[in-house]
Amino acid sequence: MGKYHCCVAWNGHAVLLMGIFGWKVAVLYANLGLVVAVAGGTFIEKLNLQNQVEEYIRSGCAVDILQEQLYFKDRMKYVWEQVVATAKKVAAMGKVLKPGDIITLLHKLGF
């Protein structure tokens, strides 16, 4: 199917987080991730540790990658694949998902 935007790949994880812990915990998790990233960057800058950061990160060169046009059906197929892949990973880690959990979650989200 080609390359996908990073936000599309996050959907499976967001759905799983919301389904297991609720939307408040999912939002808290995302916001704490941003706080940790900003705090880490500030820490590195204040202590003048830039020389400890790898060159490819410091250069910050963006690369333009052509993305194929995705239609709604293709996006939904990709999102479903991500949800299933994430659910399998969670199940493999010892978490127990009942067969109807994903369907119930999707119904809660309005699908």
Helices and strands as residue ranges (DSSP letters): H 6-21, H 23-46, G 50-52, H 55-59, H 72-92, H 101-108
